[in-house]
């Protein structure tokens, strides 16, 4: 157990040094001419930290409405969660506005009480641009996965919900912060209710996700929001994940900042298998992550640290060495460039009296280790110990 704790401390030190020295990729401006909108559209791209390190990696994509305004806190919160193992790295595509109300409002507003009488109506055309021009452009230029999120605030949140019920397969997750569901005399409310009622009657099993929130907005906006929330909950299906919350002390303009962390956590929380479930063993881990991969539409491997901790649980606490070896071998298979994975397998073989196999794994740990990191000396010390044990057994 002491050896395991020492290794954890060394690993934390290595990760801390790595993150402290990590170079931040700055956002980059990009753009494309849209034939659908008949205008040049500007976008800003935030690539993940690992993007230039491994050309084989692909990433989910978050499409962010009113992008330049919201990019910093959207990408920053995601990066912090990723560094804590609570969210995957993603490409963030911020879409700049030209005529925000025209593009983001799905219908022309006919409610004279709103102050936007006669505005809007271009939402579907804008979604056509995203679906037929922007997404193919991003997929061609960058290394993307099929999993996509659409995120918007206020009237942008309105378009997010409109996209969900008119094009449910386009995005696999939706963030709608203080969506303007009052727009055009409750039209979105009525259409959303129809969509979910129909979705329930067809018992579709296609996974999807919606996070929605509201601040201290009162009056008609809060009433319509509450009606929409109740309707979605009432008609939601097993394959649809819905999270709604109210920040009653926060103004409308801050609900995206207030809710973003919870939106990410609600969506990506299942990526972290509870320790009690992981301790049921390798079969349980494989089954759990097969289900998660199906939900997200791409292969999601169990985290290296989770497998490592579970393997040591079997080795040190349960005294089940064979199960521990299977877990460590699974870790090495998933993470063949990880020195720590080989070191763990070496520990298990040593514990099982298989010193020659343990020495082979330590040789691989040193091969894949970084000489500048503190745990490299620990690996060398472990190798010398195993050599001494092997010689004394002859």
Protein Blocks (a to p, Z undefined) as FASTA:
>chain_A
ZZmmmmmmmmmmmmmmmmmmpccddddddddddfklopacdddddddfklmmpmkbccdd
dddehklmmmmmmmmmmmmmmmnopaccddddddddfblmlmmmmbdcfbfknopgoiah
ilmmmmmmmmmmmmmmmmmmpccdfbdcdddehjlmmmmmmmmmmmmmlpgbdcdehiaf
kggghllmmmmmmmmmmmmmnopabdcdddddddfbghjllmmmmmmmmmmmmmpcfklc
cdddddfkbcfklmmmmmmmmmmmmmmmmmpccfklmmnojklmmmmmmmmmmmnopacd
ddfklmmmmmmmmmmmnopaklmmmmmmmmmmmmmmbmklmmmmmmmmmmnopamlmmmm
mmmmmmmpcfkbmklmmmmmmmmmmmmmmmmmZZ
